[in-house]
Structure formats: structure tokens, C-alpha cells
Amino acid sequence: IWDLEKEKRNLYVGASRARTRLTVFLGNFLKDSWTEAVRNHAELMFDEE
């Protein structure tokens, strides 16, 4: 028997899990690129002196 409530709950759980994974992925990506940008900036500042 197809249980609508159960299917809805599974869909919701799957969606929030995917959203969490995406958030973590984006967070790491932004953090990495931010770190990279800061490092590049620091190297430029250092080279100029």
C-alpha cells in the first residue's frame, strides 16, 4: 500500500538532507576560495615591499 504521509515525510527528509549537504559544500567552497583570496592578497602585499 502506498502511504502518502510516509512518502511525504521521506521526500521532506531527503530534501532537507540534500539542502544540508549543499550548504556544507557551498560553505567549504566559499571558505576555501576566501582563504585562497586572502593568501593571494597577502603574497601581493609582501611582494610589493
mmCIF file as Biopython writes it, N, C-alpha, C and O atoms, coordinates in Angstrom:
data_model
#
loop_
_atom_site.group_PDB
_atom_site.id
_atom_site.type_symbol
_atom_site.label_atom_id
_atom_site.label_alt_id
_atom_site.label_comp_id
_atom_site.label_asym_id
_atom_site.label_entity_id
_atom_site.label_seq_id
_atom_site.pdbx_PDB_ins_code
_atom_site.Cartn_x
_atom_site.Cartn_y
_atom_site.Cartn_z
_atom_site.occupancy
_atom_site.B_iso_or_equiv
_atom_site.auth_seq_id
_atom_site.auth_asym_id
_atom_site.pdbx_PDB_model_num
ATOM 1   N N  . ILE A ? 1  ? 0.851  -1.196 0.000  1.0 0.0 1  A 1 
ATOM 2   C CA . ILE A ? 1  ? 0.000  0.000  0.000  1.0 0.0 1  A 1 
ATOM 3   C C  . ILE A ? 1  ? 0.887  1.246  0.000  1.0 0.0 1  A 1 
ATOM 4   O O  . ILE A ? 1  ? 1.881  1.314  0.723  1.0 0.0 1  A 1 
ATOM 5   N N  . TRP A ? 2  ? 0.517  2.216  -0.811 1.0 0.0 2  A 1 
ATOM 6   C CA . TRP A ? 2  ? 1.278  3.455  -0.919 1.0 0.0 2  A 1 
ATOM 7   C C  . TRP A ? 2  ? 0.809  4.420  0.150  1.0 0.0 2  A 1 
ATOM 8   O O  . TRP A ? 2  ? -0.334 4.877  0.121  1.0 0.0 2  A 1 
ATOM 9   N N  . ASP A ? 3  ? 1.688  4.734  1.098  1.0 0.0 3  A 1 
ATOM 10  C CA . ASP A ? 3  ? 1.346  5.597  2.224  1.0 0.0 3  A 1 
ATOM 11  C C  . ASP A ? 3  ? 1.790  7.022  1.911  1.0 0.0 3  A 1 
ATOM 12  O O  . ASP A ? 3  ? 2.983  7.324  1.899  1.0 0.0 3  A 1 
ATOM 13  N N  . LEU A ? 4  ? 0.815  7.892  1.658  1.0 0.0 4  A 1 
ATOM 14  C CA . LEU A ? 4  ? 1.107  9.264  1.254  1.0 0.0 4  A 1 
ATOM 15  C C  . LEU A ? 4  ? 1.899  10.024 2.310  1.0 0.0 4  A 1 
ATOM 16  O O  . LEU A ? 4  ? 2.866  10.715 1.992  1.0 0.0 4  A 1 
ATOM 17  N N  . GLU A ? 5  ? 1.482  9.893  3.573  1.0 0.0 5  A 1 
ATOM 18  C CA . GLU A ? 5  ? 2.184  10.619 4.646  1.0 0.0 5  A 1 
ATOM 19  C C  . GLU A ? 5  ? 3.642  10.172 4.755  1.0 0.0 5  A 1 
ATOM 20  O O  . GLU A ? 5  ? 4.551  10.985 4.920  1.0 0.0 5  A 1 
ATOM 21  N N  . LYS A ? 6  ? 3.837  8.850  4.657  1.0 0.0 6  A 1 
ATOM 22  C CA . LYS A ? 6  ? 5.196  8.319  4.751  1.0 0.0 6  A 1 
ATOM 23  C C  . LYS A ? 6  ? 6.040  8.810  3.579  1.0 0.0 6  A 1 
ATOM 24  O O  . LYS A ? 6  ? 7.198  9.190  3.752  1.0 0.0 6  A 1 
ATOM 25  N N  . GLU A ? 7  ? 5.448  8.799  2.384  1.0 0.0 7  A 1 
ATOM 26  C CA . GLU A ? 7  ? 6.169  9.266  1.201  1.0 0.0 7  A 1 
ATOM 27  C C  . GLU A ? 7  ? 6.524  10.742 1.331  1.0 0.0 7  A 1 
ATOM 28  O O  . GLU A ? 7  ? 7.629  11.158 0.981  1.0 0.0 7  A 1 
ATOM 29  N N  . LYS A ? 8  ? 5.580  11.527 1.834  1.0 0.0 8  A 1 
ATOM 30  C CA . LYS A ? 8  ? 5.827  12.958 2.017  1.0 0.0 8  A 1 
ATOM 31  C C  . LYS A ? 8  ? 6.964  13.187 3.002  1.0 0.0 8  A 1 
ATOM 32  O O  . LYS A ? 8  ? 7.825  14.041 2.791  1.0 0.0 8  A 1 
ATOM 33  N N  . ARG A ? 9  ? 6.954  12.406 4.092  1.0 0.0 9  A 1 
ATOM 34  C CA . ARG A ? 9  ? 7.990  12.550 5.113  1.0 0.0 9  A 1 
ATOM 35  C C  . ARG A ? 9  ? 9.356  12.169 4.528  1.0 0.0 9  A 1 
ATOM 36  O O  . ARG A ? 9  ? 10.350 12.856 4.764  1.0 0.0 9  A 1 
ATOM 37  N N  . ASN A ? 10 ? 9.397  11.081 3.770  1.0 0.0 10 A 1 
ATOM 38  C CA . ASN A ? 10 ? 10.652 10.659 3.148  1.0 0.0 10 A 1 
ATOM 39  C C  . ASN A ? 10 ? 11.170 11.724 2.192  1.0 0.0 10 A 1 
ATOM 40  O O  . ASN A ? 10 ? 12.368 12.003 2.144  1.0 0.0 10 A 1 
ATOM 41  N N  . LEU A ? 11 ? 10.255 12.314 1.433  1.0 0.0 11 A 1 
ATOM 42  C CA . LEU A ? 11 ? 10.619 13.355 0.486  1.0 0.0 11 A 1 
ATOM 43  C C  . LEU A ? 11 ? 11.179 14.559 1.227  1.0 0.0 11 A 1 
ATOM 44  O O  . LEU A ? 11 ? 12.178 15.149 0.816  1.0 0.0 11 A 1 
ATOM 45  N N  . TYR A ? 12 ? 10.525 14.914 2.321  1.0 0.0 12 A 1 
ATOM 46  C CA . TYR A ? 12 ? 10.950 16.069 3.111  1.0 0.0 12 A 1 
ATOM 47  C C  . TYR A ? 12 ? 12.330 15.838 3.726  1.0 0.0 12 A 1 
ATOM 48  O O  . TYR A ? 12 ? 13.197 16.711 3.687  1.0 0.0 12 A 1 
ATOM 49  N N  . VAL A ? 13 ? 12.515 14.642 4.294  1.0 0.0 13 A 1 
ATOM 50  C CA . VAL A ? 13 ? 13.801 14.296 4.903  1.0 0.0 13 A 1 
ATOM 51  C C  . VAL A ? 13 ? 14.898 14.304 3.842  1.0 0.0 13 A 1 
ATOM 52  O O  . VAL A ? 13 ? 15.990 14.822 4.073  1.0 0.0 13 A 1 
ATOM 53  N N  . GLY A ? 14 ? 14.603 13.730 2.684  1.0 0.0 14 A 1 
ATOM 54  C CA . GLY A ? 14 ? 15.576 13.703 1.595  1.0 0.0 14 A 1 
ATOM 55  C C  . GLY A ? 14 ? 15.936 15.106 1.151  1.0 0.0 14 A 1 
ATOM 56  O O  . GLY A ? 14 ? 17.103 15.400 0.891  1.0 0.0 14 A 1 
ATOM 57  N N  . ALA A ? 15 ? 14.931 15.981 1.063  1.0 0.0 15 A 1 
ATOM 58  C CA . ALA A ? 15 ? 15.160 17.355 0.622  1.0 0.0 15 A 1 
ATOM 59  C C  . ALA A ? 15 ? 16.007 18.121 1.623  1.0 0.0 15 A 1 
ATOM 60  O O  . ALA A ? 15 ? 16.926 18.841 1.234  1.0 0.0 15 A 1 
ATOM 61  N N  . SER A ? 16 ? 15.710 17.974 2.902  1.0 0.0 16 A 1 
ATOM 62  C CA . SER A ? 16 ? 16.481 18.717 3.903  1.0 0.0 16 A 1 
ATOM 63  C C  . SER A ? 16 ? 17.902 18.173 4.003  1.0 0.0 16 A 1 
ATOM 64  O O  . SER A ? 16 ? 18.841 18.917 4.284  1.0 0.0 16 A 1 
ATOM 65  N N  . ARG A ? 17 ? 18.054 16.870 3.772  1.0 0.0 17 A 1 
ATOM 66  C CA . ARG A ? 17 ? 19.401 16.296 3.768  1.0 0.0 17 A 1 
ATOM 67  C C  . ARG A ? 17 ? 20.212 16.848 2.606  1.0 0.0 17 A 1 
ATOM 68  O O  . ARG A ? 17 ? 21.379 17.208 2.758  1.0 0.0 17 A 1 
ATOM 69  N N  . ALA A ? 18 ? 19.571 16.908 1.442  1.0 0.0 18 A 1 
ATOM 70  C CA . ALA A ? 18 ? 20.250 17.430 0.254  1.0 0.0 18 A 1 
ATOM 71  C C  . ALA A ? 18 ? 20.614 18.895 0.464  1.0 0.0 18 A 1 
ATOM 72  O O  . ALA A ? 18 ? 21.690 19.343 0.067  1.0 0.0 18 A 1 
ATOM 73  N N  . ARG A ? 19 ? 19.696 19.638 1.097  1.0 0.0 19 A 1 
ATOM 74  C CA . ARG A ? 19 ? 19.949 21.058 1.335  1.0 0.0 19 A 1 
ATOM 75  C C  . ARG A ? 19 ? 21.119 21.226 2.299  1.0 0.0 19 A 1 
ATOM 76  O O  . ARG A ? 19 ? 21.956 22.111 2.119  1.0 0.0 19 A 1 
ATOM 77  N N  . THR A ? 20 ? 21.175 20.375 3.323  1.0 0.0 20 A 1 
ATOM 78  C CA . THR A ? 20 ? 22.275 20.433 4.291  1.0 0.0 20 A 1 
ATOM 79  C C  . THR A ? 20 ? 23.602 20.148 3.602  1.0 0.0 20 A 1 
ATOM 80  O O  . THR A ? 20 ? 24.599 20.831 3.835  1.0 0.0 20 A 1 
ATOM 81  N N  . ARG A ? 21 ? 23.598 19.125 2.745  1.0 0.0 21 A 1 
ATOM 82  C CA . ARG A ? 21 ? 24.817 18.754 2.034  1.0 0.0 21 A 1 
ATOM 83  C C  . ARG A ? 21 ? 25.265 19.898 1.125  1.0 0.0 21 A 1 
ATOM 84  O O  . ARG A ? 21 ? 26.453 20.208 1.042  1.0 0.0 21 A 1 
ATOM 85  N N  . LEU A ? 22 ? 24.301 20.519 0.447  1.0 0.0 22 A 1 
ATOM 86  C CA . LEU A ? 22 ? 24.607 21.628 -0.454 1.0 0.0 22 A 1 
ATOM 87  C C  . LEU A ? 22 ? 25.171 22.809 0.326  1.0 0.0 22 A 1 
ATOM 88  O O  . LEU A ? 22 ? 26.125 23.456 -0.107 1.0 0.0 22 A 1 
ATOM 89  N N  . THR A ? 23 ? 24.566 23.081 1.486  1.0 0.0 23 A 1 
ATOM 90  C CA . THR A ? 23 ? 25.023 24.192 2.326  1.0 0.0 23 A 1 
ATOM 91  C C  . THR A ? 23 ? 26.454 23.956 2.783  1.0 0.0 23 A 1 
ATOM 92  O O  . THR A ? 23 ? 27.283 24.866 2.754  1.0 0.0 23 A 1 
ATOM 93  N N  . VAL A ? 24 ? 26.739 22.727 3.207  1.0 0.0 24 A 1 
ATOM 94  C CA . VAL A ? 24 ? 28.091 22.379 3.655  1.0 0.0 24 A 1 
ATOM 95  C C  . VAL A ? 24 ? 29.074 22.517 2.499  1.0 0.0 24 A 1 
ATOM 96  O O  . VAL A ? 24 ? 30.173 23.049 2.659  1.0 0.0 24 A 1 
ATOM 97  N N  . PHE A ? 25 ? 28.658 22.025 1.327  1.0 0.0 25 A 1 
ATOM 98  C CA . PHE A ? 25 ? 29.519 22.103 0.147  1.0 0.0 25 A 1 
ATOM 99  C C  . PHE A ? 25 ? 29.818 23.554 -0.208 1.0 0.0 25 A 1 
ATOM 100 O O  . PHE A ? 25 ? 30.971 23.920 -0.436 1.0 0.0 25 A 1 
ATOM 101 N N  . LEU A ? 26 ? 28.772 24.378 -0.252 1.0 0.0 26 A 1 
ATOM 102 C CA . LEU A ? 26 ? 28.959 25.792 -0.582 1.0 0.0 26 A 1 
ATOM 103 C C  . LEU A ? 26 ? 29.797 26.490 0.473  1.0 0.0 26 A 1 
ATOM 104 O O  . LEU A ? 26 ? 30.648 27.320 0.153  1.0 0.0 26 A 1 
ATOM 105 N N  . GLY A ? 27 ? 29.555 26.151 1.725  1.0 0.0 27 A 1 
ATOM 106 C CA . GLY A ? 27 ? 30.313 26.750 2.817  1.0 0.0 27 A 1 
ATOM 107 C C  . GLY A ? 27 ? 31.796 26.450 2.688  1.0 0.0 27 A 1 
ATOM 108 O O  . GLY A ? 27 ? 32.634 27.339 2.844  1.0 0.0 27 A 1 
ATOM 109 N N  . ASN A ? 28 ? 32.116 25.195 2.403  1.0 0.0 28 A 1 
ATOM 110 C CA . ASN A ? 28 ? 33.518 24.805 2.232  1.0 0.0 28 A 1 
ATOM 111 C C  . ASN A ? 28 ? 34.126 25.475 1.014  1.0 0.0 28 A 1 
ATOM 112 O O  . ASN A ? 28 ? 35.274 25.919 1.041  1.0 0.0 28 A 1 
ATOM 113 N N  . PHE A ? 29 ? 33.335 25.544 -0.065 1.0 0.0 29 A 1 
ATOM 114 C CA . PHE A ? 29 ? 33.815 26.162 -1.298 1.0 0.0 29 A 1 
ATOM 115 C C  . PHE A ? 29 ? 34.136 27.632 -1.066 1.0 0.0 29 A 1 
ATOM 116 O O  . PHE A ? 29 ? 35.194 28.115 -1.469 1.0 0.0 29 A 1 
ATOM 117 N N  . LEU A ? 30 ? 33.214 28.343 -0.411 1.0 0.0 30 A 1 
ATOM 118 C CA . LEU A ? 30 ? 33.423 29.766 -0.148 1.0 0.0 30 A 1 
ATOM 119 C C  . LEU A ? 30 ? 34.589 29.984 0.804  1.0 0.0 30 A 1 
ATOM 120 O O  . LEU A ? 30 ? 35.392 30.901 0.631  1.0 0.0 30 A 1 
ATOM 121 N N  . LYS A ? 31 ? 34.663 29.122 1.812  1.0 0.0 31 A 1 
ATOM 122 C CA . LYS A ? 31 ? 35.751 29.235 2.794  1.0 0.0 31 A 1 
ATOM 123 C C  . LYS A ? 31 ? 37.099 29.030 2.095  1.0 0.0 31 A 1 
ATOM 124 O O  . LYS A ? 31 ? 38.053 29.770 2.333  1.0 0.0 31 A 1 
ATOM 125 N N  . ASP A ? 32 ? 37.158 28.012 1.230  1.0 0.0 32 A 1 
ATOM 126 C CA . ASP A ? 32 ? 38.398 27.728 0.510  1.0 0.0 32 A 1 
ATOM 127 C C  . ASP A ? 32 ? 38.785 28.888 -0.393 1.0 0.0 32 A 1 
ATOM 128 O O  . ASP A ? 32 ? 39.945 29.300 -0.412 1.0 0.0 32 A 1 
ATOM 129 N N  . SER A ? 33 ? 37.817 29.423 -1.147 1.0 0.0 33 A 1 
ATOM 130 C CA . SER A ? 33 ? 38.142 30.499 -2.072 1.0 0.0 33 A 1 
ATOM 131 C C  . SER A ? 33 ? 38.484 31.772 -1.306 1.0 0.0 33 A 1 
ATOM 132 O O  . SER A ? 33 ? 39.316 32.565 -1.747 1.0 0.0 33 A 1 
ATOM 133 N N  . TRP A ? 34 ? 37.832 31.966 -0.148 1.0 0.0 34 A 1 
ATOM 134 C CA . TRP A ? 34 ? 38.139 33.126 0.692  1.0 0.0 34 A 1 
ATOM 135 C C  . TRP A ? 34 ? 39.572 33.013 1.210  1.0 0.0 34 A 1 
ATOM 136 O O  . TRP A ? 34 ? 40.332 33.980 1.158  1.0 0.0 34 A 1 
ATOM 137 N N  . THR A ? 35 ? 39.936 31.836 1.708  1.0 0.0 35 A 1 
ATOM 138 C CA . THR A ? 35 ? 41.292 31.596 2.211  1.0 0.0 35 A 1 
ATOM 139 C C  . THR A ? 35 ? 42.304 31.830 1.097  1.0 0.0 35 A 1 
ATOM 140 O O  . THR A ? 35 ? 43.351 32.444 1.306  1.0 0.0 35 A 1 
ATOM 141 N N  . GLU A ? 36 ? 41.973 31.330 -0.084 1.0 0.0 36 A 1 
ATOM 142 C CA . GLU A ? 36 ? 42.852 31.488 -1.248 1.0 0.0 36 A 1 
ATOM 143 C C  . GLU A ? 36 ? 43.020 32.963 -1.594 1.0 0.0 36 A 1 
ATOM 144 O O  . GLU A ? 36 ? 44.127 33.416 -1.885 1.0 0.0 36 A 1 
ATOM 145 N N  . ALA A ? 37 ? 41.924 33.705 -1.562 1.0 0.0 37 A 1 
ATOM 146 C CA . ALA A ? 37 ? 41.957 35.133 -1.885 1.0 0.0 37 A 1 
ATOM 147 C C  . ALA A ? 37 ? 42.815 35.893 -0.878 1.0 0.0 37 A 1 
ATOM 148 O O  . ALA A ? 37 ? 43.622 36.744 -1.250 1.0 0.0 37 A 1 
ATOM 149 N N  . VAL A ? 38 ? 42.630 35.575 0.393  1.0 0.0 38 A 1 
ATOM 150 C CA . VAL A ? 38 ? 43.405 36.239 1.446  1.0 0.0 38 A 1 
ATOM 151 C C  . VAL A ? 38 ? 44.893 35.926 1.284  1.0 0.0 38 A 1 
ATOM 152 O O  . VAL A ? 38 ? 45.745 36.803 1.429  1.0 0.0 38 A 1 
ATOM 153 N N  . ARG A ? 39 ? 45.185 34.668 0.982  1.0 0.0 39 A 1 
ATOM 154 C CA . ARG A ? 39 ? 46.582 34.263 0.807  1.0 0.0 39 A 1 
ATOM 155 C C  . ARG A ? 39 ? 47.205 34.994 -0.383 1.0 0.0 39 A 1 
ATOM 156 O O  . ARG A ? 39 ? 48.331 35.483 -0.299 1.0 0.0 39 A 1 
ATOM 157 N N  . ASN A ? 40 ? 46.463 35.066 -1.492 1.0 0.0 40 A 1 
ATOM 158 C CA . ASN A ? 40 ? 46.966 35.764 -2.679 1.0 0.0 40 A 1 
ATOM 159 C C  . ASN A ? 40 ? 47.205 37.230 -2.373 1.0 0.0 40 A 1 
ATOM 160 O O  . ASN A ? 40 ? 48.213 37.802 -2.788 1.0 0.0 40 A 1 
ATOM 161 N N  . HIS A ? 41 ? 46.285 37.832 -1.654 1.0 0.0 41 A 1 
ATOM 162 C CA . HIS A ? 41 ? 46.398 39.241 -1.293 1.0 0.0 41 A 1 
ATOM 163 C C  . HIS A ? 41 ? 47.634 39.460 -0.418 1.0 0.0 41 A 1 
ATOM 164 O O  . HIS A ? 41 ? 48.395 40.406 -0.621 1.0 0.0 41 A 1 
ATOM 165 N N  . ALA A ? 42 ? 47.816 38.576 0.545  1.0 0.0 42 A 1 
ATOM 166 C CA . ALA A ? 42 ? 48.965 38.687 1.451  1.0 0.0 42 A 1 
ATOM 167 C C  . ALA A ? 42 ? 50.274 38.561 0.668  1.0 0.0 42 A 1 
ATOM 168 O O  . ALA A ? 42 ? 51.236 39.279 0.943  1.0 0.0 42 A 1 
ATOM 169 N N  . GLU A ? 43 ? 50.308 37.650 -0.304 1.0 0.0 43 A 1 
ATOM 170 C CA . GLU A ? 43 ? 51.520 37.477 -1.107 1.0 0.0 43 A 1 
ATOM 171 C C  . GLU A ? 43 ? 51.806 38.715 -1.941 1.0 0.0 43 A 1 
ATOM 172 O O  . GLU A ? 43 ? 52.961 39.114 -2.093 1.0 0.0 43 A 1 
ATOM 173 N N  . LEU A ? 44 ? 50.751 39.326 -2.483 1.0 0.0 44 A 1 
ATOM 174 C CA . LEU A ? 44 ? 50.923 40.548 -3.268 1.0 0.0 44 A 1 
ATOM 175 C C  . LEU A ? 44 ? 51.478 41.667 -2.402 1.0 0.0 44 A 1 
ATOM 176 O O  . LEU A ? 44 ? 52.410 42.369 -2.795 1.0 0.0 44 A 1 
ATOM 177 N N  . MET A ? 45 ? 50.893 41.824 -1.217 1.0 0.0 45 A 1 
ATOM 178 C CA . MET A ? 45 ? 51.332 42.872 -0.299 1.0 0.0 45 A 1 
ATOM 179 C C  . MET A ? 45 ? 52.802 42.654 0.068  1.0 0.0 45 A 1 
ATOM 180 O O  . MET A ? 45 ? 53.591 43.596 0.151  1.0 0.0 45 A 1 
ATOM 181 N N  . PHE A ? 46 ? 53.140 41.390 0.283  1.0 0.0 46 A 1 
ATOM 182 C CA . PHE A ? 46 ? 54.501 41.048 0.688  1.0 0.0 46 A 1 
ATOM 183 C C  . PHE A ? 46 ? 55.497 41.314 -0.448 1.0 0.0 46 A 1 
ATOM 184 O O  . PHE A ? 46 ? 56.604 41.799 -0.216 1.0 0.0 46 A 1 
ATOM 185 N N  . ASP A ? 47 ? 55.080 40.986 -1.684 1.0 0.0 47 A 1 
ATOM 186 C CA . ASP A ? 47 ? 55.959 41.167 -2.841 1.0 0.0 47 A 1 
ATOM 187 C C  . ASP A ? 47 ? 56.249 42.637 -3.114 1.0 0.0 47 A 1 
ATOM 188 O O  . ASP A ? 47 ? 57.338 42.985 -3.570 1.0 0.0 47 A 1 
ATOM 189 N N  . GLU A ? 48 ? 55.272 43.500 -2.835 1.0 0.0 48 A 1 
ATOM 190 C CA . GLU A ? 48 ? 55.438 44.918 -3.145 1.0 0.0 48 A 1 
ATOM 191 C C  . GLU A ? 48 ? 56.498 45.586 -2.279 1.0 0.0 48 A 1 
ATOM 192 O O  . GLU A ? 48 ? 57.133 46.549 -2.709 1.0 0.0 48 A 1 
ATOM 193 N N  . GLU A ? 49 ? 56.692 45.087 -1.073 1.0 0.0 49 A 1 
ATOM 194 C CA . GLU A ? 49 ? 57.630 45.752 -0.162 1.0 0.0 49 A 1 
ATOM 195 C C  . GLU A ? 49 ? 59.089 45.445 -0.474 1.0 0.0 49 A 1 
ATOM 196 O O  . GLU A ? 49 ? 59.985 45.938 0.212  1.0 0.0 49 A 1 
#
